[in-house]
């Protein structure tokens, strides 16, 4: 199960990398992820957690 999930994630990353290298905007990649994979938008990390 973990290998299948890892492979699926790697495929998604490859797709997004390809889109970026072909000149797609970050917004286009986010939209693609939302529609194709049902990924929800990440919430910004509070600054206190970054430091």
N, C-alpha and C positions, 0 to 999 in steps of 0.2 A: 504494500500500500504506500509506504513512504517513498519508494523508488518511483512509483507512478506519479505521485504528487510532485516530486522533485523534477521529473521529466516534463510534466505539464508546465511547471513554473519556468523552467529553462526555455521551453518553447515560447512562452509568452514574452520572456525577456528578449529572446532573439527577434521576435516579431517587432517589439517596440524599438529595439536597436536599429533594425533594418529601416523602420519608418523614419527614425531620426536621421540616419545616414542618407536617406533619400530626400531629406529636406522638409519633412513634416514638422509642424510646430509642436511644442509641448502640449498645447491645448488639443490638437488633433489626436495625439497619442492618448491623452486622458479620455477624450470622447470615444475613441476606439475601445479602450479598456472597459469603459462603462457599458457600451452597447454589446460588445462581443462576449465579455466574460462576466458581466454583472458586478464588476468591481465598484465598490463605493469610494467616494472621494475621501482621501485622508484628511483628518483634522490637523490643523497646525499644532506642532508641539509647543507647549508653553515655554517661554524663554527660560524659566527657572529650571526646567528639566534638561535643557541643552547644556547649560553650564555645569 
